[in-house]
Amino acid sequence: MKYSIVNISETEDGGRSFVGVSNIKDTDKTRIVVPYGYVLPSTVDSEDKDNIDQLRRYVKVIQKALHTYIAQREGLDFSKGMNSPLAAVNIIHDYLSMGSFVEYEKTQLQANRGKINFKQTVKRVRPKLIDEGFFYDSFITDRKTVVENNIIAVVQGNIINYFMSNGGDVLFGQSLKVQVEHIDLKSSHIIHLLRDEQNNTFNSRKQSLIRWSIEYIQGLLNPNYEERGEWNYAIVASSLWEIIVDYVFGNQIKRDKTIYGKQYSLYNFSGGFVKRGSSTEHDTIYEDDNYIFIVDSKMYNQKVNLLSEGILGKQFGYYLEAKKKKPEKKIVNVLFLPYTEGERGFQYVYIPDPHAPVEVDPYKIIFLYTYPVNDLVDDYYYGRKRIGLLKNDFMEFIQVPAISSFLAERNMSY
């Protein structure tokens, strides 16, 4: 099978485009949309081992990042026509570990062996009289029989087949097909049938399968589609970038995006009332005994976007909060960008605050740092931490003669 690779350009939507797996509208073909800076051929053949392995790692990273995204935001918005990949993944894992869901129904048969139902036997079977005593030569027995084509198993199999035929084989590294009666999943009637089953069972496995199935089908029923077709699993490019940067380069034990955030106050001059607004949220913090690296992840490299007052104002605000709370530490303010050309690491670019004179605060400055997207995806996939690399790159950068001279002119010493 061949997969068409679509690379989001730098100028496209400022990192707000979706990346992931979608089927091309009105076709049976699958597209893989990758973020700006991610390097893959325009077409990846499943026989091309190196590229298909890289593609599978990328897709699994999206799956992993979606878990984090949901945990941080208490629910994922599928309003863009995305199906729920996590529901399908859970259904497939259940199938691989336990097989197709089997439903039983209780029946009663007259037989001479089996689990005897004495109450029904007395009611329904005439005993024989032998030597002035009663004797039963057959009984009413309780039996469990398999319900053929039960609705849970049928829906489970159809979701697996649909998901696999729309990019799921990339996620799992192999295709999986379940022999099951075909039904049209895009029907609200199926959800009604599932809810009826849900209200009449205490079976935990059945409850879970019903919940995942409803979640997946609701994604299918959503009428809103992206221009590239129907999303099967996807995440906003900048959200993906932020999540993997934070995991690889951050070291907060307990995730706190507001530790150096800034709150703005609203003043009611008539009554002197002050109301604090919500705190601004930074992306990533690396902190040790001597340094605080405040990292803001940007899925683009355009100066017209980077130099906006909104971005720089927030970043300088984080610096001021960190300086106020930890005046004894050196603070390094960083915009983390996707690598596109040149060398990985800090660029020969720094952004001083035009509103802060050097003599007042020479350290009030923002550095730009670039990192290859492919490397970052693999770091996240394999669970590699690169905190030491970030710090080493910075220490090497400030030793470059041009940078060292610039810092010396500002009386800066790290």
C-alpha positions in Angstrom: 0.0 0.0 0.0 1.2 3.5 -0.8 0.6 6.5 1.5 0.5 10.1 0.2 2.4 12.5 2.4 1.2 16.1 2.7 3.7 18.5 4.4 2.2 21.6 6.1 4.0 24.6 4.8 5.4 27.3 7.1 2.9 29.9 5.8 -0.1 27.7 6.4 -2.2 28.7 9.3 0.6 29.6 11.7 0.8 26.0 13.2 -2.9 25.7 13.7 -3.4 23.2 10.9 -4.3 19.6 11.7 -1.7 16.9 11.2 -2.4 13.1 11.3 -4.2 10.6 9.1 -7.2 11.2 6.9 -8.9 9.6 4.0 -9.1 11.7 0.8 -12.6 12.9 0.3 -14.7 10.8 -2.0 -11.9 8.2 -2.5 -10.6 5.2 -0.7 -7.1 6.6 -0.4 -5.3 7.6 2.8 -3.2 10.7 3.4 -0.7 11.3 6.1 -0.4 15.0 7.0 2.9 16.0 8.7 3.9 19.2 10.4 6.2 21.9 8.9 9.8 20.7 9.0 9.0 16.9 9.1 10.9 15.1 6.4 9.3 12.2 4.5 9.1 11.4 0.8 5.9 12.6 -1.0 4.8 8.9 -1.2 5.7 6.2 1.2 5.4 2.6 0.1 4.7 -0.1 2.7 7.6 -2.1 1.1 10.0 0.8 1.9 11.1 -0.4 5.3 13.0 2.7 6.6 10.4 5.2 5.6 7.4 3.1 6.6 9.0 2.5 10.0 9.5 6.3 10.4 5.9 6.9 9.3 4.6 4.4 11.9 6.6 6.1 14.6 5.2 9.4 13.6 1.6 8.1 13.7 2.2 6.4 17.1 3.5 9.7 18.4 0.3 11.4 17.5 -1.6 8.6 19.3 0.6 9.1 22.4 0.3 12.9 22.2 -3.5 12.7 22.0 -3.5 10.9 25.4 -1.6 13.8 26.9 -3.7 16.4 25.1 -6.9 14.8 26.5 -5.5 14.6 30.0 -4.4 18.2 30.0 -7.7 19.6 28.5 -10.2 17.2 30.1 -11.6 16.1 26.7 -10.7 16.4 23.1 -12.8 18.5 20.7 -13.8 16.4 17.7 -15.8 19.2 16.1 -13.5 19.2 13.0 -14.8 15.9 11.8 -12.2 13.7 13.4 -13.0 10.2 14.5 -11.7 9.1 17.9 -8.5 7.1 17.3 -8.2 6.2 21.0 -11.6 4.5 21.0 -10.6 2.4 17.9 -7.2 1.6 19.5 -8.9 0.4 22.7 -11.4 -1.7 20.7 -8.5 -3.3 18.7 -6.5 -4.0 21.8 -9.5 -5.7 23.4 -10.0 -7.8 20.3 -6.4 -8.9 20.1 -6.3 -9.9 23.8 -9.7 -11.5 24.2 -11.1 -12.1 20.7 -14.5 -11.2 19.4 -17.1 -10.4 22.1 -19.2 -13.4 22.8 -22.8 -12.9 24.2 -24.7 -15.7 25.9 -28.3 -16.2 26.6 -29.8 -18.5 29.2 -32.1 -21.3 28.0 -33.9 -24.2 29.7 -34.0 -27.7 28.2 -35.4 -31.0 29.4 -32.5 -33.4 29.6 -31.0 -36.1 31.8 -27.8 -34.2 32.5 -26.7 -30.6 33.0 -27.2 -28.0 35.7 -30.6 -28.9 37.2 -33.2 -26.3 37.8 -35.1 -28.0 40.6 -37.9 -25.5 40.8 -38.7 -25.7 37.1 -38.3 -29.5 37.1 -41.0 -29.9 39.8 -43.3 -27.6 37.8 -42.8 -29.0 34.4 -41.7 -32.7 34.6 -44.0 -35.5 35.7 -42.0 -37.9 37.9 -42.3 -41.7 37.7 -43.6 -43.8 40.6 -41.4 -46.6 41.7 -41.8 -48.7 44.8 -44.1 -46.0 46.3 -41.5 -43.3 45.6 -41.0 -40.6 43.0 -38.2 -40.8 40.4 -37.2 -38.2 37.8 -35.5 -39.7 34.7 -35.1 -36.2 33.1 -34.8 -32.7 34.5 -35.2 -29.1 33.4 -31.6 -27.9 33.0 -30.1 -24.4 32.7 -28.0 -23.9 29.6 -26.0 -20.9 28.1 -26.0 -20.7 24.4 -24.1 -18.3 22.2 -26.0 -15.4 20.6 -25.1 -15.4 17.0 -24.1 -12.0 15.5 -24.7 -10.1 18.8 -24.7 -6.4 18.2 -21.6 -5.7 20.3 -19.4 -8.2 18.3 -20.8 -6.9 15.0 -20.1 -3.3 15.8 -16.7 -4.2 17.2 -15.7 -6.0 14.0 -17.0 -3.3 11.8 -15.1 -0.5 13.6 -11.9 -2.5 13.4 -12.4 -3.0 9.7 -13.3 0.6 9.0 -10.4 2.0 11.1 -7.9 -0.4 9.4 -9.0 0.6 5.9 -8.6 4.3 6.8 -5.1 4.4 8.0 -5.2 2.2 11.1 -2.7 -0.3 9.5 -0.1 2.5 9.7 -0.6 2.8 13.4 -0.4 -0.9 14.1 2.2 -1.9 11.6 -0.1 -4.5 10.0 -3.5 -4.8 8.6 -6.3 -6.6 10.5 -9.6 -7.8 9.1 -12.4 -9.3 11.1 -14.9 -11.7 9.4 -18.2 -10.1 10.4 -21.5 -9.1 8.9 -21.1 -5.7 7.3 -23.1 -2.8 8.7 -23.1 0.9 8.0 -21.5 2.5 11.0 -22.7 6.0 10.1 -26.2 5.5 11.6 -27.5 7.0 14.8 -29.7 3.9 15.1 -26.7 1.8 16.1 -26.0 4.2 18.9 -29.6 3.7 20.2 -29.1 -0.1 20.0 -25.8 0.2 21.9 -27.3 2.4 24.6 -30.1 -0.1 25.1 -27.5 -2.8 25.7 -25.5 -0.5 28.0 -28.6 0.0 30.2 -29.1 -3.7 30.7 -25.7 -5.1 31.5 -23.2 -5.1 34.4 -20.5 -6.9 32.3 -17.5 -4.5 32.6 -16.0 -5.6 29.2 -19.3 -5.1 27.5 -19.7 -1.7 29.1 -16.2 -0.6 27.9 -16.8 -1.8 24.3 -20.1 0.0 24.2 -18.6 3.2 25.4 -15.7 3.1 22.9 -18.0 2.1 20.1 -20.4 5.0 20.8 -17.4 7.4 21.0 -16.1 6.2 17.6 -19.4 6.3 15.8 -20.2 9.8 17.1 -17.0 10.8 15.4 -18.2 9.3 12.1 -21.5 11.0 12.4 -20.0 14.5 12.8 -20.9 16.3 9.5 -17.9 18.7 9.6 -15.0 17.7 7.5 -11.6 19.2 6.8 -10.8 20.2 3.3 -8.4 17.2 3.0 -11.2 14.8 3.8 -12.3 12.9 6.9 -9.8 12.9 9.8 -9.3 9.5 11.4 -6.9 10.7 14.0 -5.3 14.1 14.1 -4.0 16.8 16.4 -3.2 20.5 15.8 0.4 20.9 14.6 1.3 23.4 17.3 -0.3 21.3 20.0 1.8 18.3 18.9 4.9 20.3 18.8 4.2 21.8 22.3 3.6 18.4 23.8 6.7 16.6 22.5 9.0 19.6 23.2 7.7 19.7 26.8 8.2 16.0 27.3 11.7 15.9 25.8 13.1 19.2 27.1 11.1 19.9 30.3 11.8 18.6 33.8 8.8 19.6 35.9 7.8 16.7 38.0 4.3 18.1 38.5 3.1 19.8 35.3 2.4 23.5 36.1 2.1 25.9 33.1 1.5 28.9 35.3 4.4 28.8 37.7 6.0 31.8 36.0 2.8 33.0 34.3 1.6 36.5 34.7 -1.7 37.6 36.0 -3.3 40.9 34.8 -5.5 42.9 37.1 -8.6 44.9 36.3 -9.3 48.0 38.4 -12.6 49.4 39.3 -11.7 53.0 40.1 -15.0 53.9 41.6 -14.8 51.2 44.2 -11.2 50.4 44.2 -11.9 46.7 43.5 -9.2 44.7 41.9 -10.0 41.5 39.9 -7.2 39.3 38.7 -7.4 37.7 35.3 -6.3 34.1 34.5 -2.6 33.5 34.4 -0.7 33.3 31.1 0.7 29.8 30.5 4.2 29.0 29.3 4.9 25.7 27.4 8.0 24.2 28.9 10.2 24.7 32.0 13.7 23.3 32.6 15.0 24.3 36.0 18.0 23.3 38.1 19.9 24.9 41.0 21.4 27.6 38.9 19.3 28.0 35.7 15.7 28.4 34.6 15.0 27.8 30.9 11.6 29.1 29.9 10.7 27.6 26.5 7.9 28.6 24.2 7.2 26.2 21.3 6.5 27.7 17.9 5.6 25.5 15.0 6.9 28.1 12.4 9.9 30.2 11.8 8.4 33.4 10.3 9.7 36.6 11.8 6.4 38.3 11.1 4.8 35.8 13.6 7.6 35.5 16.0 8.0 39.3 16.5 4.4 40.0 17.3 3.8 42.0 20.5 1.5 39.2 21.8 4.2 36.5 21.6 7.1 38.6 22.8 5.1 40.4 25.5 4.1 37.1 27.1 7.6 35.7 26.9 9.2 38.8 28.5 6.4 38.5 31.1 7.5 35.0 32.0 11.0 36.3 32.5 10.0 39.0 34.9 7.9 36.6 37.0 10.8 34.1 37.1 13.2 36.9 38.1 10.9 38.1 40.8 10.4 34.6 42.3 13.9 33.3 41.8 16.3 36.3 41.7 19.3 34.1 42.5 19.0 32.1 39.2 20.1 32.8 35.6 17.1 32.9 33.3 17.3 31.8 29.7 14.2 32.7 27.6 13.8 30.6 24.5 11.5 30.3 21.4 11.8 26.7 20.3 11.4 26.4 16.5 11.4 23.5 14.0 14.7 23.0 12.3 14.7 23.6 8.5 18.3 24.4 7.4 21.7 25.1 8.9 22.8 23.5 12.1 20.7 22.3 15.0 20.9 24.6 18.1 20.7 28.2 19.0 20.6 30.7 16.1 22.7 33.8 15.8 19.5 35.7 16.6 18.4 37.2 19.9 15.5 39.5 20.6 16.1 42.2 23.3 13.1 43.9 24.8 12.9 47.4 23.1 11.0 48.7 26.2 13.8 47.8 28.7 17.0 49.8 28.6 20.1 47.6 28.8 21.4 49.2 31.9 18.1 48.4 33.7 18.1 44.7 32.8 20.7 43.3 30.3 19.3 39.7 30.7 15.9 40.6 29.4 16.4 38.9 26.0 14.9 36.0 24.0 17.0 33.4 22.2 15.9 31.3 19.2 16.6 27.6 19.2 15.9 25.2 16.3 15.6 21.4 16.5 14.9 18.8 13.7 11.3 17.7 13.8 12.2 14.1 12.8 14.6 13.9 15.7 12.1 15.3 18.2 9.4 12.9 17.1 11.9 10.0 17.6 13.0 11.3 21.0 9.4 11.4 22.1 8.6 8.0 20.7 11.6 6.4 22.4 11.1 8.4 25.6 14.5 10.1 25.4 15.1 13.2 27.5 17.3 15.9 25.9 17.6 18.4 28.8 21.3 18.2 28.9 21.6 18.7 25.2 19.6 22.0 25.4 21.9 23.3 28.2 25.1 22.2 26.4 24.0 23.8 23.1 23.3 27.1 25.0 26.7 27.0 26.7 28.5 26.4 23.4 26.4 29.1 21.7 27.5 31.8 24.2 31.1 31.0 23.6 30.9 31.9 19.9 33.0 35.1 19.5 30.2 37.2 18.0 27.8 36.1 20.8 30.3 36.4 23.5 31.2 39.9 22.4 27.5 40.9 22.3 26.9 39.5 25.8 30.0 41.3 27.1 28.8 44.6 25.7 25.6 44.1 27.7 27.5 43.0 30.9 25.9 39.6 30.7 27.6 36.6 32.2 26.0 33.1 32.3 
